[in-house]
Amino acid sequence: MPISSAIQKGSSVHVYDERGRTIFIKSVGSKPSDGLKGYTSTTVTIQQSLSIHTYDEKGRTKFIKSA
């Protein structure tokens, strides 16, 4: 199911489908630069400390890169 939106709420990112149902929730770090960096219909990108994590529409890790 495609990603419709991703919203950061405090120290977590909530990802929703087009019906508004939660697909998955991921924690973010506590540094000022940590958090949601962007999303598409198939991926969500989140910075966690010194790495950037990209997740697919099921919440599985696709990539991890150094920030």
C-alpha positions in Angstrom: 0.0 0.0 0.0 1.5 3.4 -1.0 2.6 6.0 1.6 0.3 8.9 1.7 1.9 11.0 4.4 4.6 10.9 7.1 4.4 13.2 10.1 6.9 13.7 12.9 5.3 13.8 16.3 7.9 14.5 19.0 10.6 11.8 18.8 8.8 9.5 16.4 7.7 9.5 12.7 4.2 8.2 11.9 3.6 6.9 8.4 0.1 6.6 6.9 -1.6 5.1 3.9 -4.1 6.8 1.7 -6.9 5.8 4.1 -5.2 7.5 7.0 -4.2 4.2 8.7 -0.9 3.9 10.4 1.5 1.8 8.3 4.5 2.1 10.7 6.1 4.3 13.4 9.9 4.9 13.7 11.8 6.5 16.5 14.2 9.4 15.7 17.2 10.6 17.7 17.4 13.5 20.0 19.8 15.7 18.2 18.4 18.9 16.5 19.2 17.6 13.1 17.4 14.2 13.7 14.0 13.5 12.3 11.9 13.2 9.2 13.8 14.3 6.1 11.2 13.5 3.5 9.0 10.8 1.9 7.6 9.6 -1.4 4.8 7.1 -2.1 7.3 4.3 -1.6 9.9 5.5 0.9 10.4 7.5 4.1 13.8 9.0 5.0 14.7 9.7 8.6 18.0 11.0 10.1 19.0 9.2 13.3 22.2 10.6 14.8 25.0 10.4 12.2 23.1 8.2 9.8 20.2 8.6 7.3 17.8 5.7 7.1 15.5 5.0 4.2 12.5 2.7 4.8 10.1 1.1 2.3 6.3 1.2 2.5 6.3 -1.7 5.0 8.8 -0.1 7.3 11.7 -2.3 6.2 15.2 -0.7 5.9 16.2 -0.1 2.3 19.4 2.0 2.8 21.5 3.4 5.6 24.0 6.1 4.7 26.3 8.3 6.8 25.0 11.8 7.3 
